[in-house]
Amino acid sequence: MMRGVAILQRDLKKFIGHELDTYDYTIEQSKVNELVAVLNPNLNSAIGSDHIPATFPTVIEFWGSTSSIAKELQLNLAKVLHGEQEYEYLQGFVVGDKITVTSVVENIYEKASMNFIVINKKFTNQQDELIAIGKTTIIERFKKEGRKWRV
């Protein structure tokens, strides 16, 4: 410990190919309604409809997983930023679907005193049909000092 800052020596690349915890999430109308209300508070007619907003996989990610990616990958949460999020839709999400999310660390690279962690996620329904593929990029800031990192 140096002036209250941890100096770590680690190799994040060892996590490339690492499978994160798999989790399930059942799509409930109430969660869809909450997201619709936040996205457009004046659109009361959409509340209770079958339409599920395109950003709903983010709800699944936040409410479905019980584990911390930052903890699992030994990241310093105080230095973590959300870098990018993208989804490819193969089918629509449906209220009542039980979605299983599997995730794997696709790539980790270093650029401009930051670690970039790319995670690929697959969303399948109860019939084992692939509904969507997500890609998340997490950024961890650091200051490199020789072979050690100050995070």
C-alpha positions as CSV (number, residue, x, y, z in Angstrom):
1,M,0.0,0.0,0.0
2,M,1.4,3.3,-1.0
3,R,-0.2,6.5,0.2
4,G,-3.6,4.8,0.4
5,V,-3.4,3.4,-3.1
6,A,-3.0,-0.3,-3.8
7,I,-0.2,-1.4,-6.1
8,L,-1.1,-4.6,-7.8
9,Q,0.7,-6.9,-10.1
10,R,-1.8,-8.9,-12.2
11,D,-2.5,-10.3,-15.6
12,L,-6.1,-9.7,-16.6
13,K,-5.6,-11.5,-19.9
14,K,-5.8,-14.8,-18.0
15,F,-9.6,-14.1,-17.9
16,I,-10.0,-14.2,-21.7
17,G,-12.3,-17.2,-22.4
18,H,-13.5,-17.2,-18.8
19,E,-17.2,-18.1,-18.5
20,L,-19.0,-15.9,-16.0
21,D,-21.9,-17.1,-13.9
22,T,-25.0,-18.1,-15.9
23,Y,-28.3,-16.8,-14.6
24,D,-32.0,-16.9,-15.4
25,Y,-34.5,-14.0,-15.6
26,T,-38.3,-14.3,-16.1
27,I,-39.7,-11.3,-18.0
28,E,-42.5,-9.8,-15.9
29,Q,-44.9,-7.2,-17.2
30,S,-44.2,-5.1,-14.2
31,K,-40.5,-4.7,-15.1
32,V,-41.5,-3.9,-18.7
33,N,-43.9,-1.3,-17.4
34,E,-41.2,0.3,-15.2
35,L,-38.9,0.6,-18.2
36,V,-41.6,2.1,-20.4
37,A,-42.5,4.6,-17.8
38,V,-38.8,5.7,-17.4
39,L,-38.2,5.9,-21.1
40,N,-41.3,7.9,-21.9
41,P,-43.4,9.1,-18.9
42,N,-46.0,10.5,-21.2
43,L,-46.6,7.3,-23.0
44,N,-49.2,5.7,-20.7
45,S,-50.8,3.8,-23.6
46,A,-47.6,1.6,-23.9
47,I,-47.8,0.5,-20.2
48,G,-49.3,-3.0,-20.1
49,S,-48.8,-3.6,-23.9
50,D,-46.9,-6.5,-25.4
51,H,-44.2,-4.2,-26.7
52,I,-40.9,-4.7,-25.0
53,P,-38.4,-1.8,-25.4
54,A,-35.1,-2.6,-27.3
55,T,-33.1,-1.7,-24.2
56,F,-34.8,-4.4,-22.0
57,P,-31.8,-6.8,-22.1
58,T,-30.1,-4.2,-19.8
59,V,-32.9,-4.7,-17.3
60,I,-32.2,-8.5,-17.5
61,E,-28.5,-7.9,-16.9
62,F,-29.0,-5.6,-13.8
63,W,-31.8,-7.6,-12.2
64,G,-30.9,-11.1,-13.2
65,S,-27.4,-11.6,-12.1
66,T,-26.5,-12.0,-8.5
67,S,-22.7,-11.9,-9.0
68,S,-20.4,-9.0,-9.6
69,I,-18.4,-9.0,-12.8
70,A,-16.0,-6.5,-11.2
71,K,-15.4,-8.8,-8.2
72,E,-15.1,-11.9,-10.4
73,L,-12.5,-10.3,-12.6
74,Q,-10.7,-8.6,-9.6
75,L,-11.4,-5.1,-10.9
76,N,-11.2,-2.0,-8.7
77,L,-14.8,-0.8,-8.8
78,A,-13.8,2.8,-8.0
79,K,-11.9,2.8,-11.3
80,V,-14.5,1.1,-13.5
81,L,-16.4,2.8,-16.3
82,H,-19.1,1.5,-18.6
83,G,-17.6,1.7,-22.0
84,E,-20.0,0.4,-24.6
85,Q,-23.1,-1.7,-24.9
86,E,-24.6,-3.3,-28.0
87,Y,-27.3,-5.9,-28.8
88,E,-28.1,-8.0,-31.8
89,Y,-31.7,-9.2,-31.9
90,L,-32.5,-12.5,-33.5
91,Q,-36.0,-12.7,-32.1
92,G,-38.3,-10.7,-29.9
93,F,-38.4,-10.9,-26.1
94,V,-41.9,-11.9,-24.8
95,V,-43.4,-11.3,-21.4
96,G,-43.3,-14.6,-19.5
97,D,-40.2,-15.8,-21.2
98,K,-37.6,-17.4,-18.9
99,I,-34.3,-16.0,-20.3
100,T,-31.0,-17.7,-19.6
101,V,-27.9,-15.5,-19.9
102,T,-24.5,-17.0,-20.6
103,S,-21.4,-14.7,-20.7
104,V,-17.8,-15.2,-21.7
105,V,-14.9,-12.7,-21.5
106,E,-14.2,-12.3,-25.2
107,N,-11.2,-10.0,-25.1
108,I,-9.1,-7.9,-22.7
109,Y,-6.7,-5.3,-24.0
110,E,-4.8,-2.3,-22.6
111,K,-4.9,1.2,-24.2
112,A,-4.0,4.6,-22.9
113,S,-3.6,3.6,-19.2
114,M,-6.9,1.7,-19.3
115,N,-8.0,-2.0,-19.4
116,F,-10.8,-2.8,-21.8
117,I,-12.7,-5.9,-21.0
118,V,-15.1,-7.1,-23.7
119,I,-17.9,-9.5,-22.6
120,N,-20.1,-11.4,-25.0
121,K,-23.5,-12.4,-23.7
122,K,-26.1,-14.8,-25.1
123,F,-29.8,-14.5,-24.2
124,T,-31.8,-17.7,-24.8
125,N,-35.4,-18.5,-23.9
126,Q,-37.0,-21.5,-22.3
127,Q,-37.1,-23.3,-25.7
128,D,-33.3,-22.9,-25.9
129,E,-33.8,-20.4,-28.8
130,L,-31.2,-17.7,-29.1
131,I,-33.1,-14.4,-28.7
132,A,-30.2,-11.9,-28.6
133,I,-26.5,-11.5,-28.4
134,G,-25.0,-8.7,-26.3
135,K,-21.6,-7.2,-26.1
136,T,-20.4,-5.1,-23.1
137,T,-17.2,-3.2,-22.9
138,I,-16.0,-2.4,-19.3
139,I,-13.1,0.0,-18.8
140,E,-10.9,0.0,-15.8
141,R,-8.6,3.1,-15.4
142,F,-5.1,2.6,-14.0
143,K,-1.6,4.1,-13.8
144,K,1.1,1.8,-14.9
145,E,4.4,1.9,-12.9
146,G,6.9,-0.4,-14.4
147,R,5.4,-3.9,-14.2
148,K,2.9,-2.9,-11.5
149,W,-0.4,-1.2,-11.8
150,R,-1.8,1.5,-9.5
151,V,-5.5,1.0,-9.6
